[in-house]
Amino acid sequence: MRPMARRGRHGRSLLGCAAAGAVLLAAVWGAGPASAAAPDGTASAAPATSGGAGASPGASGAPRPGDVLTAPTLVAHTRYGDVGYREIGQGSPLLLVMGHGASMDAWAPGFVDALAARHTVIVFDNAGIGRTSELSAPLTISAMADQTSALIRTLRLHRPAVLGWSLGGMVAQALAVRHPGQVSRLVLAATQAGTGRSLPIPPAAEAALNSPDPAVVLSVLFPADQLTAARAYAQSILRYPGYYGASSAVKSAQTSAAARWMAGQDPAGRLLRRIHVPTLVADGEQDALDPASNDVLLAQGLRCAHLVLYPDAGHAFLFQDTASFVPTVERFLS
């Protein structure tokens, strides 16, 4: 589907960087136990099955699988505890931050593999999921960003681009605020600003997202007339060996952290204007969890941003419209 480039008041393009804008406009229109943290926070990583320390694939130059379904789960030992991750592809680093209640198995394999054609793509589990250590309660978006920063440092990634989906987009924003030197560009997918001005998640949609019934969860990620796309996504992620998600306790903690972020109660969320890197904000126009007006608000609050909305797409637009969204991301990152 053809995405829609949106404009702000008085026809002003929601873009703070002219060079990035020219490129974007052309593109648019043409669960395991946690281990103790390394005491000194030094960089080390090891295969999850080995238990030993070794150099990360990114640091050693060792071959990486080209298919995320066959990529081994590794463990990075960071100052904020262990972080489970996978790494595929070649090229400039691109870190993907997962959304609410999901593990890295919720990234559609085709989406990750398409990005890995030109980038070294790193996917990982947020706090308390899979082999990633829990963080101190109450969980906050800023604390999750600090753990993400520790992963970047441990893997010796040099200013990766960061793509965050949903709650992961909140983490990406906090990362850019709290650790600005670690991020080169941001892609914020179906997410909200933390300024306290975003419209809240509709209660019915939030309840559906937390439902134990996968069909109900899918119903809030995809529009009702996109059943084929929803089924394709579900089938693709179930191809991961030993597919897993987050515990109910982690989901509850993430829900509270996201609510505080949207209410402007997380200090990093109120510092949106401090984000100075080029940013792509994208979403589906029919997002039941994040009204499109929130995307407009987010893009307007950034110093260097462009907004793209996909018609007849929802919260999971990036998987429904992979064929269109990935080239848009590629052009933006280049």
Secondary structure, DSSP 8 states (H G I E B T S, - for coil): ---EE-B-GGG-BS-S-HHHHHHHHHHHH---------TT----EEETTT---B--HHHH-----S-TTT---EEEEETTEEEEEEEE-SSEEEEEE--TT--GGGS-HHHHHHHHTTEEEEEE--TTSTTS----SS--HHHHHHHHHHHHHHTT--S-EEEEETHHHHHHHHHHHH-GGG-S-EEEES---SSS-S----HHHHHHHT-S-HHHHHHHHS-TT-HHHHHHHHHHHTTSTT-----HHHHHHHHHHHHHHHTT-SGGGGGGGG--S-EEEEEETT-SSS-HHHHHHHHHHSSSEEEEEETT--TTHHHHTHHHHHHHHHHHH-
